[in-house]
Amino acid sequence: MRLLFTGQEMVAAMTRLNQEKLRVASQDDDTPKKPKPLESLTKWETFWEEWKSFTGRVRGAAMCPIAWIHREDETVTPAIYAAVYADHDARLMATTIMRGGWFELDNARAYDEFKALVLKGPGWSFIKQYDRTKNGRAAILALKRQCEGTSAVQTRKAIAYSKIATARYSGQKRQFTFDQYVEMHQEAHNTLADLQETVPENKKVTDFLSGITDPRLMNAKDLVLGDPVKLQNFEACQQYLKTLVYNKATQDKHERNISGLITDPKGGGKNNNKKRGKSDSDKASTNKDILVRNYTKEEWFKLSKEQRERVKEAHNAKKGRKEEQARQAAAVATPPPPPVPAPPAPTALLGPASMLIGSEMMHRQ
């Protein structure tokens, strides 16, 4: 009697069973996101990646992702069956026979999903002939051949090379950063790699440097050209320049903060015209007020010794001004004391002669 399963096969079967239970538990409430409709064939590359991701997570009647419908090989050869795969889903997608009830169900479902995404775009004319039979495999591969044929490949290559040639970086801006410049080159390289267009690393680097016109990176460009490691490695080159751009931006911000310690941040532009009438003493007072603002511990230790001394001097001067102003205000607010009345005039003493004269005058009357 021959055993149907060896011990190793039974262990593998139990492992697949446990993995299936975990998969079902993890994807119980997970709804795969559908690709965006294909509105232009020039967006095929992105659409196809989204379609593969979507169909790789939707399971069909064959108990595996419906991505098996648009696989490259229709017939399962002994070599395909004997190959090593990453997991059981990958094996099923590669070795499931394309006939029978599960194929008909998954093939029709794939067509319905695909049709809904290309119906309102130029791709519909290439799959419309399969609408009556709902042949999903034929429809998907037909549009794929159209978008990835010789003419389409040449067009995509030309677009990728054009992106590289026209990309420019003149400095860090809000609308266009160095990261976006790197992304443009990396996307073009990825497209060329998908089209099996080999681009040497040193050409990637020289093209990348050619588009940089920021004068602050000129020395860095020369350094890269003189460094064999960076010249032969696009990733090392862009990482080096990216770090330099980030550090320069941080240093510029720090220097602006230090400059703000001794200059009025509102003194530029239109506000400057309004302050032209100020005297030198007013401007000095404004600068002192800025100097004596509150500093965090980090800001204080970033100041130079000279700047700290100036801050202390300005602080003492402002303190003195405030004390003088307080004294003046107190003097104005305190009413003057009431006037002291003058003492009455002293009464003169009358002598004997005066008294006699007065008495005589009274008798005469």
C-alpha positions in Angstrom: 0.0 0.0 0.0 1.4 3.4 -1.1 0.9 6.4 1.2 -0.7 9.3 -0.5 1.1 11.9 1.6 4.5 11.8 3.1 5.3 13.2 6.5 6.8 16.3 5.0 3.7 16.9 2.8 1.4 16.6 5.7 3.3 19.1 7.7 3.2 21.5 4.7 -0.5 20.9 4.4 -1.1 21.8 8.1 1.0 24.8 7.7 -1.1 26.0 4.8 -4.3 25.3 6.7 -3.1 27.5 9.6 -2.0 30.3 7.3 -5.4 30.2 5.6 -7.1 30.6 9.0 -4.9 33.6 9.9 -5.5 35.2 6.5 -9.3 34.9 6.8 -9.1 36.4 10.4 -6.8 39.3 9.3 -8.9 40.1 6.2 -12.3 39.6 7.6 -13.1 43.4 7.7 -10.6 44.4 5.0 -12.1 45.7 1.8 -9.5 46.1 -1.0 -9.3 49.5 -2.6 -10.2 49.5 -6.3 -7.9 51.2 -8.8 -8.8 54.6 -10.3 -10.6 54.4 -13.7 -8.2 54.4 -16.7 -9.0 57.7 -18.3 -5.8 57.8 -20.4 -3.6 55.1 -21.8 -0.6 57.2 -20.7 -1.5 56.3 -17.1 -1.4 52.6 -17.8 1.7 52.0 -15.7 0.1 53.3 -12.5 -3.3 51.7 -13.3 -1.7 48.3 -13.9 0.1 48.3 -10.6 -3.1 49.2 -8.8 -5.0 46.5 -10.7 -2.4 43.9 -9.7 -2.6 44.9 -6.1 -6.4 44.9 -6.1 -6.8 41.5 -7.8 -4.1 40.1 -5.6 -6.4 40.6 -2.6 -9.7 39.6 -4.0 -10.3 35.8 -3.8 -12.4 33.9 -6.3 -14.0 30.5 -6.8 -10.6 28.9 -7.2 -9.8 29.8 -3.5 -7.0 32.1 -4.5 -6.6 35.7 -5.7 -8.3 36.3 -9.0 -5.0 37.7 -10.3 -4.4 34.2 -11.6 -6.7 35.0 -14.5 -4.3 37.4 -16.2 -1.1 35.4 -15.5 1.4 35.2 -18.4 1.4 31.4 -18.9 -1.9 29.7 -19.7 -0.6 26.2 -19.7 0.9 24.7 -16.5 4.2 23.0 -17.4 6.1 20.6 -15.2 8.7 23.3 -14.6 6.1 25.7 -13.4 4.6 23.0 -11.1 8.0 22.1 -9.6 9.1 25.7 -9.0 9.4 27.1 -5.5 6.9 29.8 -4.5 6.8 32.3 -1.7 3.5 31.0 -0.3 0.5 28.8 -1.1 -1.4 31.6 -2.9 1.5 32.1 -5.3 1.5 28.4 -6.1 -2.2 28.3 -6.7 -2.1 31.3 -9.0 0.7 29.8 -11.0 -0.5 26.1 -11.2 -4.3 26.3 -11.3 -5.6 24.8 -14.6 -7.6 27.3 -16.7 -10.7 25.3 -17.3 -13.7 24.2 -15.3 -16.3 25.9 -13.2 -13.9 27.9 -11.1 -12.2 29.3 -14.2 -15.4 30.4 -15.8 -16.6 32.1 -12.6 -13.3 33.9 -11.9 -12.9 34.8 -15.6 -16.3 36.5 -15.7 -15.8 38.3 -12.4 -12.4 39.6 -13.6 -14.0 40.9 -16.8 -16.8 42.8 -14.8 -14.2 44.4 -12.5 -12.0 45.4 -15.4 -14.8 46.7 -17.6 -16.0 49.0 -14.9 -12.6 50.7 -14.7 -12.0 51.2 -18.5 -15.5 51.7 -19.8 -15.3 55.5 -19.9 -11.8 55.7 -21.3 -9.9 54.9 -24.5 -9.3 51.4 -23.3 -12.9 50.4 -23.8 -12.5 50.1 -27.6 -9.8 47.4 -27.2 -11.9 45.1 -24.9 -15.4 45.8 -26.2 -15.2 42.7 -28.5 -15.1 40.5 -25.4 -18.2 42.0 -23.8 -20.6 39.3 -24.9 -18.5 36.3 -23.8 -17.2 38.1 -20.6 -13.7 36.7 -21.4 -11.8 38.6 -18.7 -8.4 37.0 -19.5 -8.6 37.9 -23.2 -9.8 41.4 -22.5 -7.1 42.2 -19.9 -4.3 40.8 -22.0 -5.5 42.6 -25.1 -5.3 46.0 -23.5 -2.0 45.1 -21.8 -0.5 44.3 -25.2 -1.8 47.6 -26.6 -0.3 49.6 -23.7 2.9 47.6 -23.5 3.6 46.9 -27.2 6.6 48.1 -29.2 5.1 51.5 -30.0 3.9 52.1 -26.4 7.2 51.0 -25.0 9.1 53.5 -27.1 6.7 56.3 -26.1 7.1 55.5 -22.4 10.8 55.5 -22.8 10.8 58.8 -24.5 8.6 60.3 -21.8 10.9 59.0 -19.1 14.0 60.4 -20.7 12.2 63.7 -21.2 11.3 63.9 -17.5 15.0 63.4 -16.7 16.2 66.0 -19.2 13.7 68.7 -18.2 13.8 68.3 -14.4 15.4 71.4 -12.7 16.2 72.3 -9.1 17.1 75.9 -8.5 16.6 76.0 -4.7 14.2 75.0 -2.0 10.7 76.3 -2.6 7.3 75.7 -1.2 5.9 74.6 -4.5 8.9 72.4 -5.5 11.3 70.8 -3.0 14.5 68.8 -3.4 12.5 65.6 -2.5 10.2 66.2 -5.4 13.2 66.7 -7.7 14.6 63.3 -6.5 11.2 61.7 -7.0 11.0 62.8 -10.6 14.3 61.1 -11.4 13.5 58.0 -9.4 10.1 57.5 -11.2 11.8 57.9 -14.6 14.4 55.3 -13.6 11.7 52.9 -12.4 9.8 53.2 -15.7 12.9 52.5 -17.7 13.7 49.5 -15.4 10.2 48.1 -16.0 10.8 48.5 -19.7 14.2 46.6 -19.4 16.0 49.8 -20.4 19.4 49.6 -18.6 20.7 53.0 -17.5 24.3 53.1 -16.1 24.6 54.5 -12.5 27.1 57.2 -13.5 24.7 58.4 -16.2 21.9 58.6 -13.6 24.2 60.7 -11.4 25.4 63.0 -14.1 21.9 63.6 -15.4 20.8 64.3 -11.8 23.6 66.8 -11.3 23.0 68.5 -14.6 19.5 69.6 -13.5 20.7 71.2 -10.3 21.2 75.0 -10.8 21.2 76.1 -7.1 24.4 78.1 -6.6 24.7 76.9 -3.0 25.1 73.3 -4.3 27.9 73.9 -6.8 30.7 72.9 -4.5 28.7 69.7 -3.5 28.3 68.8 -7.2 32.1 69.1 -7.7 32.6 66.9 -4.7 30.3 64.2 -6.1 32.0 64.3 -9.5 35.3 63.7 -7.7 34.1 60.9 -5.5 34.0 57.5 -7.3 31.6 56.1 -4.8 28.9 58.8 -5.2 29.5 59.1 -8.9 28.7 55.4 -9.4 25.7 55.2 -7.0 22.6 57.3 -7.7 21.2 56.6 -4.2 24.3 57.6 -2.4 24.5 60.8 -4.5 21.0 62.0 -3.9 21.1 61.0 -0.2 24.3 63.1 0.2 22.8 66.2 -1.5 19.5 65.7 0.3 21.3 65.8 3.7 23.2 68.9 2.6 20.0 70.7 1.5 18.3 69.9 4.8 21.3 71.0 6.9 21.6 74.3 4.9 17.9 75.0 5.5 18.2 74.3 9.2 21.3 76.6 9.4 19.5 79.4 7.5 16.6 79.2 9.9 18.9 79.4 12.8 20.7 82.4 11.4 17.4 84.2 10.8 16.5 83.6 14.4 19.8 85.0 15.6 19.4 88.0 13.3 16.0 88.7 14.8 17.6 89.2 18.2 19.2 92.5 17.1 16.9 93.7 14.3 13.3 94.5 14.1 11.5 91.6 12.3 8.8 94.0 11.1 11.3 96.5 9.7 11.3 95.2 6.1 9.0 95.8 3.2 6.1 98.2 3.5 6.4 98.6 7.2 9.9 100.0 6.7 8.4 103.0 4.8 6.2 103.8 7.8 9.1 103.9 10.2 11.4 106.3 8.2 10.3 109.2 10.3 11.6 107.6 13.5 14.5 109.1 15.2 17.7 107.2 16.0 16.7 107.2 19.7 13.4 105.5 18.8 15.1 102.9 16.7 17.6 102.2 19.5 14.8 101.8 21.9 13.0 99.4 19.6 16.1 97.3 19.3 16.6 97.2 23.0 13.0 96.1 23.5 13.7 93.2 21.1 16.9 92.3 22.9 15.3 92.0 26.3 12.5 89.7 25.2 12.2 86.3 27.0 14.5 83.6 25.7 14.3 79.8 26.1 17.2 77.9 27.5 18.1 76.7 24.0 18.0 80.2 22.5 20.1 81.7 25.2 22.9 79.2 24.8 22.9 79.7 21.1 23.8 83.4 21.6 27.5 84.4 21.5 29.2 85.9 24.5 29.0 89.4 22.9 25.3 89.0 22.2 24.6 87.9 25.8 26.4 91.0 27.1 24.3 93.2 24.8 21.2 91.5 26.0 22.2 92.1 29.7 23.1 95.8 29.0 19.8 96.3 27.2 18.0 94.6 30.0 19.6 96.9 32.7 19.0 100.0 30.6 15.3 99.1 30.2 15.1 98.3 33.9 16.5 101.8 34.6 14.1 103.5 32.2 11.2 101.7 33.9 12.3 102.8 37.4 12.8 106.4 36.2 9.3 106.3 34.6 7.9 105.0 37.8 9.4 107.8 39.8 8.2 110.4 37.5 4.7 108.9 37.5 4.7 108.8 41.3 5.8 112.5 41.4 2.9 113.5 39.1 0.3 111.5 40.9 1.2 112.9 44.5 -0.7 116.2 45.1 1.4 119.1 46.6 0.9 119.8 50.3 -1.6 122.6 51.2 0.0 126.1 51.7 0.8 127.1 55.3 -1.2 130.3 56.4 0.9 133.3 57.3 1.0 134.1 61.1 -1.1 137.2 62.1 0.7 140.6 62.5 1.8 141.3 66.1 -0.2 144.0 68.0 1.9 147.1 69.0 1.9 148.2 72.7 0.8 151.8 73.4 2.9 154.0 75.6 1.6 156.5 78.3 1.8 159.5 75.9 -0.3 157.9 73.3 -2.9 157.0 75.8 -3.2 160.6 77.0 -3.6 161.9 73.5 -6.3 159.5 72.8 -8.2 160.3 75.9 -8.0 164.1 75.2 -9.4 163.6 71.7 -12.3 161.7 73.1 -13.1 164.5 75.6 -13.1 167.1 72.8 -15.6 165.3 71.0 
